[in-house]
Amino acid sequence: MKIIVNEEKKFFRYGLLDSLRGLVLISMILYHGCWDLVYIFGKDWNWYTGTGAYIWQQSICWSFILLSGFCWSLGKHPIKRGGIVFAGGAAVSLVTILFMPENRVVFGVLTLIGSCMLFMAVLHKGIEKMSAFAGSRRRTFAFAGLAVSAGLFVLTRNINSGYLGFEGWNLLKLPRLFYQGSIMTFLGFTEPGFYSTDYFSFFPWFFLYLAGYFLYHAIKEEKNGRLMGKCFMKEVPLLSFFGRHSLIIYMLHQPLLYGIFEIIF
């Protein structure tokens, strides 16, 4: 992740973030490889439909989205970057609908992250004004934003299923009239009959993305910037390579996995 450090526009990288993103990406590739083997190539792996695999899948989703939100403030041209990621999601949807309709991806993770990046470009200005108003309490403001964002994520985690609540805990059933049409499905109110093998609606996941955004600002305001200045410079080179090229690797990994398994089986 490139960061401007002075007016001469010199750059350095927070290697730890690249390494963490690379680690999550490798975990995602392994998970998708197992998905291909079970649902496309017919391997009978009962464990893959169990709790352990679900926790594995959720750990990937949470980490990937939280890291994306954390890194939003570190890059330049958020609208351009968001547009590129959103276009990548649209390309994945188009290809899968045309060539693999039974395994189509509609409103997948790239569409989500691109949407979050674009929305944050608008929301960021208002947050910065409120943070400036907080003055010396900027770090407190950031932690408050983190707490509220995390709470909203937990509260709305089950809206795809028609409820406010988290996982097995349903607090309130939502009106069915919300659950109509593609726009509402994109937002998280999933219309009947909708199907996607990789579905990440804007809500609740934007709240997790926003939590990552506030987490960065809470750490950035840490006294003397020691954590950002030292710990975040460390990296694992191989993982960082994957992290720095995460978009192109994500776009290519499923076709490559499918081709490899097709040759093997």
Buried (B, 14 or more C-beta within 10 A) or exposed (E): BEBEEEEEEEEEBBBBBBBBBBBBBBBBBEBBBBBBBBEBEEEEEEEBEEEEBEEBBEEBBBBBBBBBBBBBBBBEEBEEBBBBBBEBBBEBBEBBBEEBEEBBBBBBBBBBBBBBBBBBBEBBEEBEEEBEEBEEEBBEBBBBBBEBBBEBBBBBBBBBEBBBBBEEEEEEEBEEEBBEEEEBBBBBBBEEEBEBBBBBBBBBBBBBBBBBBBBBBBBBBEEEEEEBEEEBEEBBEEBBBBBBBBBEBBBEBBEEBBEEBEEEE
